[in-house]
Amino acid sequence: MIAGGVGLIAEVDYSRIKTRYEQGWIHTIVDTPEEAFNLAYKCVHEKTSRAIAYFGNIVNLLEYADRKNLKIDLLSDQTSCHNVYDGGYCPVGLTYEERTEMLRENKTRFTQLVDISLKRHYLAIKALVSKGAYFFDYGNSFMKAVYDAGVPEICRNGKNPDEGFIWPSYVEDIMGPILFDYGYGPFRWVCLSGKDEDLEKTDQAALACIDKRRFQDLDNYNWIKNSRDYNLVVGTKARILYQDAVGRVKIALRFNEMVRNKEIGPVMIGRDHHDVGGTDSPFRETANIRDGSNIMAEMATHVFAGNCARGMTLAVLHNGGGVGIGKAINGGFGLVLDGSERVDGIIKTALAWDVNGGIARRAWARNPNSLATAVEHNLNSGDQITLPYLADEEMLASLVRRKYVPGGK
């Protein structure tokens, strides 16, 4: 809806569909693949943005699209595949209720059906990609689950995941080079007063702070400008806005000033763990770091420690974060804006640290956009990101060819 497209989402648990429908996030519910695609193409033809929920298994939906040669532009999966054998994945052919009962009564058979379903799921995506669909992995361990189900051909080397998979994660192709490498990530704030008017005031203040230096800023400006129309607030009066280090500091200082002037109540700022420097996860956040360090956890740990030292109200470091225990280290923070000058100081030091730790890591991995962002930061701020000295790749390759002796002398 926000992007002006037509979304078709498969879900096996009707209670989840019902909740989103009642909240207004879903416009129409259908229960057959034929009805789903007919409605989707009708909306495309009429240029009407729409969110359609298909009550059923994604495998049935994709296999139908393959059989009918239906065009799909973008395709992804957000199943909880980090936990496929304990309920995170519902095998095709079972209802949600049957899945729950089998998981409890016959775990061995359930595991077998999961593997069979994952293979069918993979083959359907492979067929649709060959017909022009762009598939991206959400970083939810879907491709790793397919490999574990007995499909080594999903790996780039055809053997194991050591060199990645045949399809990119969305961080590799989209989020990494377009957002994270520049420092853009999900900056958050919550109006602790619980008042709608405080959220509206912070929206307007954030709008005034966005200077639209890059195309990402224009997208974010339009998001906040129209955010009330989307009616996405559920529970706390909160907002997410993708911003870089400069934007986050600027907005946070303005919010703290508003609290100081009693224009609004106190505000807590933070971010998602899915951010520039907050998480080390080779299947997601660090998927576009290719210097061999994508499997290391020092970035999230260093950012966490620096946030503690700089005075954040809350700092956390934990494991898992949506892709499974042992597959990610996640850090997060919260800072209560109470209007004090003390908090102004924390904003200026801690928010920049939180983002630029990720920029530094990505620059040292030779990501060109991060290198450029680090240089810009060094020219326009009072502190410095240490820049890498880039080696001449051809010179090194030539040296190895001339001097290397297999087995030594």
N, C-alpha and C positions, 0 to 999 in steps of 0.2 A: 504493500500500500504506500509506504513512505517513498519508496523508490519509483513508484508508478508502474509496477509490474503486476503480474498475476502469479500468485503463489498457490501451489497445490501440495498440501502437507498430509502425509499418511500417519495415522495414529491408531494403535490397537486398543487403547484404554479409553473408553467412551467418556469416563468422568473427566479426563483431561480436556477432551474436545468441548464438553459441556461448559467447563469453567471458562475456557477462552472465548467461547461463543457468548456467554453471558457478560463477559468483560468487554465485548465488542472487538476483540482481536481477530475473530473469525466471522466471516459474513454468511457462509453457506456450509451446510453439512451434507455430504453425499455418502452412499454406501456401495456403489459399484464403480469399477474403473471406467466403464463406458460413460456413465453420467459425469464422472469427475473430469475427464478429458473433453467431453462435449461442452461442458460449461466453461472450462478453462479457455478453450479455443474461441468460444463465443465472446468471452470478455476481451481476449486479445484482438479479435476482429473489430470489436466496438471501441477498442482503446479505453477500456474500463478497468482500473486497478481493483483487484479483488483477492481476498484470502479464502481459499476453499479447503475444508478439512475432509479428507477421505477416511472414513471409519473402516479400517482394514489394514492388511499387511502391506508394507512397501514393496515386498517382492512380487506380490500379485499385480500391483500397480505398474511396476517397471516391466514385468514380463508382458503385460497387456500392451504397453507402449511399444515394445520391441516387435511383437507379433503384428501390430497394426501399422508399423513404421511411422509412429507419431513423432513429431519434432519436439525435442526438449532443449531449451537453450542452456540453462544452468541446472546442475544436479549435485546434491550432496546428501549426507546422512548424519544425523545427530543422535543415533541410538547409543545407549550406554554400553559401548562395546568393550570398555575396560573391565566389564564384569559380565560377560556374555553367559557364563554357565551358572550364574546365581540369580538370574532374573533380569539382567540388563538388556537382553535380546529375546524377542518372542519369535519362535520358529514359525515359518509359513505353514499354514494348515491347522494351526491351533488358535483358538480364541484366547483372549487375555485370561479368561477364567480357567480354561483348560490348561493353559501354560502354568498358571499358579498352582493348580492341583497336581500336575505332573511333576513340577519342580519339587513339591513336597512328598509325593508318593513314589516317584520313579526317576531319580536324578540321573541314573545311567542312560535311560532312554531319552530323557530330556537333552542331555549333552549330545547324544547322537543326532537328534533332530536339529539342534543348533548348528552343528557342523554341516549337515545337509543343506540347511537354509542359507547359511553364509556362502556356500559354494554357488547356489542358485542366484543369490543376491549379486555376487561378484560377476557371474556370467551375464546377467541382465545388464549391469552397468557397462561391462566391456562391450556388449553389443551396441548399446546406445551411444557410447563414446565413438565407436567406429562409424556411426551415422551422423556425427557432428555435435553431440552433446558435450559440454564442458563439465567434467566432474572434478570436484575438489574435496579432499578429505578434511573434515572439520577438526582433526586432531583428537578424535575420540577413540582412537585405537581400532577403528573399523578395519583398516588394511592389515594391521597386526593380527586381529582376530581371524581374518580370512586366511592368513598364513598359518596360524595355529590350527585352523580347521583342515589343513592339508593341501593348501594351494600355493606352492612355492613360486609359481609363475607371476604372482602379484609383486614379487621382489624385483628390483632393477637387475640384479645379477642372476635372477632365476633360481637362487638357492636359499638365501637367507636375508634378513632385513638390514644387514650391516651397511649396505650402500643405499638404503632407502627403498621406496616403493615406486611402482610404475606411474602412479598418479601423484601429483603434488598435494601437500596439505595447503590449506588456504593461507597459512602464514608464509609458506615458501613463495607462492605466486602473487598473493594479494596483500595481506596485512603487513608482512615483513617489509618488502621494498617500498610500499606506498605509504605506510603509516608508522610502524615501529622504528624503522631506520631513520625517520625524521624526528622521532620523539613523541609522535601522536599516540595516545592511548586513552582508555576510558576513565577520565577524571570524573569523580562523583561528589555530590553534596546532598546532605539531608537537612531540611529545616526542622530543628528540634522543637520549635514552637508548635508544629503540627498544623500551621495555618496555611491555607491556600494562598492568601495574599503575600506571605513571605516567599513562597515558591515563585509567584509571579514577579515579585520585585527582584529576586535573584536571577531569574531568567532574563529580565531586561538589563540588569547590571552585566551579566555575562555577555549579552549581545553587544553592549557598548564597548566591551573589552576586546572583542575579536577584531583584529585589524586586517584580516583577509590577505596576509602576505603570500599565501600559497593556495592552490585549489582546494586543499583539504580544509582550509579555514572557511571557504565559501560554503562547502557542504555542511560544515558544523554550524555555521551561522544560520543557514536555512533550516536546519533541524531544530534549533532552539526557537527560532522565530515562529515556527509552525507547531511546536511541540504540544501546546495546549489543545490544538485541534485533534491530535491523535488520541487523546484521552487514555494515556498509558500508565498513569499513576495508580498504583494499587497499594494501599496501606500508607506507609510513611510518605511524607512530601519530599520526594527525592528526584534527582535528575542525573543523567549521565551525559557527558559532553566530551567528545574526543578533542584533546588539546595537547600541545607540546609543552616543553618546560616553560617557555616564555609566557604562553597563554595561561597555564595553570597558576603560576606565581602572580600574574597580573589580576586574574579573577579572584584568587584567594585573598589578596591584599584588599581588593575592593569590598569583598564580602565582610572582612574583618572591620573595615572602616564603617560599613553600614551597621554592624553590630555595635560598634563603639558609639555611633551617633544615635543609637536606639531606633533606627529605621526598621530593623528586623530583630527577631530573637536570635539566639545562638545557632550556629551552623556547624555541622561536622562534615569535614571533607575527607575524601579517601580516593580509592581507585579499585578497579577490579584487579585480581591477581593476573589476569590475562592482559599484560601490559608490556611496556618497552623493556624494563629491567626487573620486573617483579618475579618472574618465573623462569626456571630452567626446565625445559621439556623438549626432548629431541623430536617428539611427534607433533609438537604444536609451537609453543612460543619461540623456541630456539631452532626451529626447523630450517630457517634460512641462514643459519650460521654454519659455514662449511669448512672451518679451519681445523676440525677435529674436536673442538671444545664444546660442541652442542650437547654432549652427554655429561658435562661437568656441572656442578651445582654452585660454583663460587659466586656467580652474579647475584642470584636471589639472596644468598647468604650475606654477601657484602652490603647489598642495598638494605637489607633488614638491619644489620649491625649499625650502619650509618644513620638510619632513621632513628634507632634507639639513642644513639649518641647526640643527635641533633634535637631531641626533645619532643618527638611525636607523642601524642596522648596514648596511642595504641600502636603496637608493632607486633606482627605475628609472622611465624615461619612454620610451615606445615608441609605435609606430603600428600601427593595424589592430585587434587585439584581438577577433577573431571576426566583425567586420563588414566587413573589407576595408581594405587599405592606402589611405590618403587619406580614410577615412570616420570615423576615430576617433583620438583621442590618449588613451593609457592610461598611468596611473601606478600604481606599487605600492611596497610597502616590506616590510622584514623587520627585526625587532628581537630580538636574542638576549637572553633573560632569564638573567643570570648570578648573580642574587642580590644584586647590589651596590646601594648607595644611589644611585650614579650613574645606574643604569638606572631606579630609581624616579623620578628627576627627569625623564628622557626620557619615560617613560610619561605623566607628568602634563601635560607640555607638548605632546609630539608627537601623541599619540593624539587629544587634544581638537582640535588644529589639523587633523589629517587629516580628521576628520568635519565639523567646523564650517565649514571652507572650503566644503564642499558645501551646508551649511545656509544660509550667507550668500548664496551664489549663488542658491539657490532662493527665499530670502526676497526678494531684490531682484527676482526674476521675479514677485513677488506671489503665490506659492503660499501659501495660508492656513495650512496645517499647518506650513510652515517658518517663517513669521512668528511663529506661536505658540511654536514650539520655540526660536527665537532669543530671544524675550522671556523665556521660562522660564530659558534659559541665563544671560541677563544678570542676572536676579534672584538666581540661586543659585550663581554662580561668581565668581572673582576677575578675570575679563577680560570684554570686551564684544564682541559682534557689532554692527557698525554697522547700524542699521535704516533702511530706506528711508522717505522721506516720500511717502505715497501721494497722488496727485493726485485731485481730484474729476472723474471721467470726464465726467459730464454738463455740468459747468461748462466744461470744456475744449471739448467738442463744441459747446456753445452759443456760446462765444467764437469758434470757427472759423466757425460758420455766420453770425455777425453781422459778423465783421471780414475774413474771407478774400475777396480779390478775385482771381478767376482771371486769371492773366497779370500781376498786379500793377497798380499805378495808372499 
